[in-house]
């Protein structure tokens, strides 16, 4: 048997990256400042500059980023927010905390991204407080069209960029086309830290100020609560320092990820396996997801060959046990089909060409 190929391997940082991360950690330990200090401030400046955004606010994780940004946009109890149901339920979780109602939009089967025509029909027919657009698997959604239709209806757009660090459309980075962009720095992300971490980027100064207050109890100054609904959700100094060490490598890692994804799409020729189109700058290949109507059989076959797989994601949000009992949700045909057929193959920047070739050969031999 070939040695096992995991879907992701976080231990494969190059020695130079590992050394820089270890130095960053030592720097924080020596500083004696562990929350909202110089490292967080520096990372916020550096990540904002990288994204081409005016502001970046570090928070505890990506789901907190969604919740805080939505609250800052005025979303609360009984608000209706349009989003997709095939992206792991993170937006749905944030909306649940806020007491808001998700209004699910079907997807484009080939990409898993929000269907702009379906969204247009919804925006014209239903009052919405916001739209959350998820850039899924590293691919950016059709933001230009989405921004135009939502601007006409005066509905703010929030970008979920947890899988799209560094992706660009029309020279704009993911997160800078809508009112704000939310990032997760969970370790498996294209830009990941050594634990949980997140951030919100925006070009709107007033929104940035609100977000900055909400991440720390709603304070206007220490121990003075100005805004209701504040949280304790801060990007700690250790994670900020690690992210600063890793950020300069992000573009090179994304290039390698895209090369691997294109190698898969060019090489996999099994008639029962549908491969995705891999874009250029608008696709940072966070995950490589194929579709197969015999998904479970293929997964078992790959496991026996030593190839790791995952399913992103097995249940539409409205099919989650906690959601099904809330109301009679509509069934979205393409979303349902997508969830039943997707399979994630190994993809990370340090995967070798030999490993990629073995995955291709194994699938073609199924």
SEMI-659521 format. One record per residue: residue in one letter; x, y, z of N, C-alpha, C in turn. Coordinates in steps of 0.2 Angstrom, whole numbers, plus 5000, padded with zeros to 4 digits. Example, Ala and Ser with C-alpha at 12.3 -4.5 7.8 and 13.67 -1.06 7.14 Angstrom:
<recs>
A506649725039506249785039506649845039S506449895035506849955036506450005039
</recs>
This chain:
<recs>
X500449945000500050005000500450065000X500250114996500650184996500550215003X501050255005500950285012500350335011X500050335017499450375018499550445015X499050475011499050545009498450575013X498550615017498050655021497650705017X497050725018496750785015497150845016X497450855022497850905023498450885028X498950915028499550895033499850965035X499650985041499951045044500651035047X500950975047501550975049502150985044X501950995038502351005032502651075031X502551125036502851185035503651185033X503851225029504551225027504951245033X505551225034505951245040506051325041X506051355035506051435036505451455039X504851435037504251455040504151435047X504351375049504351345056504751395060X505351415058505851455061505551525063X505251545058504951615059504351615064X503951555063503351555068503651545075X504151505076504451495083504751555085X505051595081505251665083504751715085X504151705081503551755083503251735090X503251665091502951645098503451665103X504051665102504551685107504551755109X504451795103504351865104503751885108X503151855107502551865112502751845119X503051785120503151765127503551815130X504051845127504551895130504251955131X503751975127503352035128502952045134X502651995137502251995143501552025141X501452035135500752065133500452005128X499851985130499551925127498851935123X498551995125497952015121497952085119X497752095113497652165110498252205112X498852185109499452215110499752235103X500352245103500752265097500652215091X500652155093500652105087499952105084X499452105088498752115084498652175080X498952235083498852295079499252295073X499852265073500252255067499952215062X499652155064499352105060498752145056X498352175060497752215057498052265052X498552295053498752345048499052305042X499452255043499752215037499152175033X498652145037498152105033497752155029X497552215032497152265029497552285022X498152305023498552325017498552265012X498652205014498652145009498052145006X497452155009496852145006496652205002X496952265003496752325000496152355004X496052345010495552375014495752425019X495352475020495552525025495652505032X495252455034495252425041495252355041X495552325047495452255049495452255056X494952215058494852205066494952135067X495352115071495452045073494952025078X494751955077494251935082494451855084X494051825088494251765091494151705086X493751705081493651655076493251675070X493151635065492751655059492051665060X491751625064491051625066490851685070X491251705075491251765078491251825073X491651825068491751875063491051885060X490751835058490151835054489551865059X489551845065489051865070489151945071X489751965073489952035075489752075069X490052055063489852095057489152105055X488752045056488052055055487752095060X487952095066487652135071487852215070X488452225067488652295066488252315060X487952275055487552295050486852305052X486652295058485952305060485552235060X485852185059485452115059485352095066X484752085068484552065074483852015074X483552015080482951975080482451985074X482251935071481751945065481951975059X482651985059482952005052482951945048X482851955041482951905036483551915032X483951865032484651865029484651815024X484851835017484951785012485651755012X485651685011486251655011486151585008X486751545007486651475005486651425010X486451365009486351315014486851255013X487451265009487851215008488551225010X488651275015489351295017489551285024X489251235027489451215033489051245039X488551285038488051305043488451365047X488951395045489251445050488851505050X488651525044488251585044487551575047X487251515046486651495050486751495057X487351475060487451475067487551545069X487851595066487851665068487151695068X486751675063486051705062485651685068X485751615070485351595076485551625082X486151645083486351685089486051745089X485951775083485651845083484951845083X484651785083483851785082483651795075X484051805070483851815064483651755060X483351765054483051705050483451705044X483751645042484051635036483551625031X483651655025483251635019483751605014X483651545013484151505009484051515001X484551524998484551534990484951464987X484651444982484951384979485651404975X486051354973486651364971486751344964X487351364961487451334954487851274955X487551224952487751154953488551144951X488751174946489451164944489951194949X489751244953490251274958490051274965X489451264966489251264973489151334976X489251384972489151454974488451484973X488251534976487551564976487351574969X486751554967486451574961486251644960X486551684956486451754956485751764954X485451724949484751734946484251724952X484351664956483951654961483951704967X484551734968484651794973484251854970X484251864964483951924961483151914962X482951854961482251844962482051854969X482451834974482351844981482351914983X482851944981482952014983482352064980X482052044975481552084972480852064975X480852004979480151984981480151994989X480751994992480751985000481152045003X480852075008481352125012481852085015X482452105014483052075017483452125021X483752105027484252155031484952145028X485152085025485752085023485852015018X486352015014486551955010487251935012X487251865014487951845015488151795010X488751815006488951785001489551745003X489551675002490051635004490551614998X491151634998491651614993491851544995X491551494991491651424993492251384990X492651344994493151304992493751344989X493751414990494251454987494051494981X493451484978493151514973492751574975X492851634972492451694973491851684969X491251714972490651714969490651774964X490151784960490051834955489851904959X490351924962490251984966490052044963X490252064957490052124953489252124952X489052064950488252064949487952064955X488152034960487852034967487852094970X488352134969488452204972487952244969X487852244962487452284958486652274960X486452214961485752204962485652214969X486052204974485952224981485952294982X486452334979486452404979485852434977X485552414972484952434969484352434974X484352374978483852364983484052384990X484652414991484952444997484952395002X485252335000485352285005486152275005X486452275011487152265012487352195011X487952185008488252125006488852105011X488852055014489352035019489651975015X490351975015490751915011490951875017X490851805016491151755020491751735016X492351755018492951735015493451685018X493051645023493451595027493851545022X493651535016494051495012494351525006X494451595006494651635000495151685002X495651665006496151715008496551725002X496651784999497051804994496751804987X496051774987495751774980495551844978X495551854971495451924968494951914962X494551964962494151974956494152044954X494252064947494352134945494752174949X495352144951495852174955495652194962X495152164964494852174971494952104975X495252114981495252054985494652034988X494551974989493951944993493951984999X493352005001493152045007493152115006X493352145001493352215000492852234995X492352194992491852214987491252234991X491052194996490452205000490552255005X490052265010490152305016490752285020X490852225021491352195025491452125023X492052105025492252035023492451995030X492251935031492451895037492951845035X493451835039493951785038494051735044X494151675043494351625048495051615047X495451605053496151585052496251515056X495751475055495751405058496351375055X496751325058497351305056497351275048X496751245046496751215040496651275034X496551335036496451385030497051395026X496951435021497551445017498051495021X497751535025498151575030497851555037X498251505040498051485046498451495052X498251505058498651515064498651445068X498851445074498951385078498451375083X497851395081497251385085496651425082X496251455085495651495082495851565081X495651595076495751665075495251685069X495151755069494751775064494851855063X494551885058494551955057493951975052X493852035053493352075048493752135045X493652135038493952195035493452235032X493552295031493052345028493352405026X493052445022493252505020492852565023X492352545027491952595030492152605037X492352665039492652685045492152675051X491552695050491052685055490852615057X490852575052490752505053491352475056X491952495055492552465058492552485066X492252545067492252565074491752525078X491152515075490652475078490952405079X491252375074491552305075492052305081X492452355081492952355086492752365093X492152395093491852405100491452335102X491152305097490752245098491252185100X491852185098492252125099492452125107X492352185110492652195117492052225121X491552185122490952205127490552255124X490652285119490352345117490552415120X491252405122491552465125491652525121X491552585123491752645120492452665123X492552645129493252655133493152595138X493752585141493752535146493152535151X492852485152492252475157491652525156X491652555150491052595148490752565142X490152535143489752495138489352545134X489552555127489152595123488652565119X488852505116488452465112488152395115X487552385114487252325116487452265112X487552205114487652145110488452135110X488852165114489552165113489752095115X490352075113490652005114491352015117X491551955120492251945121492551905116X492851935111493051895105493651935102X494251915104494851955102495351905099X495751925094496251895091496851905096X497051845099497651855104498251865101X498751885105499451905102499851855099X499751795102500151735100499851715092X499251715091498951695085499151755080X499051815082499251875078499951875075X500451855080501151845078501251795073X500951735074500951675070500751695063X500151735062499851755056500351805052X500651845056501151895053501751855050X501951805053502551765051502351725044X501651705044501451665038501151705032X500951765034500651805028501051815022X501751825023502151835017502151775012X501951715015502051655011501351645007X500851685009500151665007500051654999X500351704995500251704988500551644985X501151634987501551574985501151504986X500951504992500551444994499951434989X499551494988498951494984499151474977X499751494974499951474968500051404967X500351374972500451304972499851264973X499351284977498651254978498351254971X498351304968498051314961498351264956X499051254956499351214952499151144953X499051124959498851054961498151044959X497651094960496951084958496951074950X497351114947497351104939497551044937X498051014941498350954939497850894940X497450904945496950854946496450854941X496150914939495650924934495850904927X496550914926496750894919496850814919X496950784925497150714925496650664926X496150684930495550634932495150634926X495050574924494650554918494150504919X493950484925493450434927492750464925X492350424921491750454919491250464924X491350434930490850444936491050494940X491650534939491850584943491850644940X491550694942491550764939492050814943X492450834939492950884942492750954941X493050994946492851064945493251104940X493051154937493451204934493851244939X494451254938494951294942495051354939X494951414943495051474940495751504941X495851564940496551594941496551634947X496551694947496651734953496051734958X495451724955494851714958494751654962X495251604961495151544964495851524968X495851514974496451504978496451424980X495951384977495951314978496051294986X495651324990495651304997495451224998X494951204994494851134994494751104987X494951044986494751014979494250964980X493650984977493050954978492750924972X492650854971492350824965491650804967X491250784962490650764963490550694960X490250644964490150584961489450554964X489050524960488450504962488550434967X489050404966489250344970489850364975X489750424978490150454983490450414988X490050374992490250334997490650274995X490450244989490850194986491550214985X491650274981492250304979492650314986X492350344991492750364997493050305000X492650245000492850185003493450154999X493450164993493950134988494550174990X494550244990495150284991495450274998X495050265003495250255010495650185010X495450135006495750075006496450085003X496550134998497150144995497550194999X497350215004497750255009497750335007X497150345004497050415002496450445006X496650495010496150535014495650575010X495050575013494550615009494050645015X493750695013493250725018492650745014X492050765017491450785014491350855016X491350895011491150975013490650995008X490050985010489750975017489150925016X489050875021488650815020487850835021X487750895024487050905025486850985024X486350995020486151065019485951095026X486051155027485951185034485251165037X484751175032484051165035483951085036X484351045034484350975036484650955042X485051005045485350985052484850975057X484950925061484350905066484150965070X484551015072484351075076483951115072X483951115065483651165061482951135059X482951075058482351045055481751055059X481751055065481151065069480951135070X481351185067481151255068480551275064X480551245058480051265053480051225047X479551225043479551185037479951225031X480551205031481051235026480951205019X480951255014480951225007481551185006X481451135001482051094999482251124992X482951134992483251164987483651104983X483351094977483551034973484351034972X484651084969485351084968485751084974X485551114979485951114986485851034988X485351004988485250934990485750894986X485650894979486050854975486850864976X487050924978487750944979487950904985X487550914991487750884997487850804997X487450774992487450704992487950674987X488350724984488850694979489550724980X489650774984490350804985490850764989X491450764986491950724990492650764989X492950784995493550824995494150774994X494650794990495250754989495850794992X496350754993496950794997497250854993X497250904996497550964993497851014999X498451024998498851075003499451094999X499751155001500351174997500951134997X501051095002501651045002501450975000X500950964997500850894994501250894988X501550834987502050824981501650804975X502050814969501750794963501650714963X502050684966501950604966501350584969X501250624975500650604978499950624974X500050684971499450704967499350654961X499950634958499850584953499550514955X499750494961499450434964498750434965X498450494967497750504968497450504961X497650534956497350534950497350464947X497950424947497950364945497450314948X497450324955496950284959496250294957X496050354956495350374954495150344947X495650354943495550334936495550254935X495850224940495750144940495150114944X494750164947494150134951493650104946
</recs>
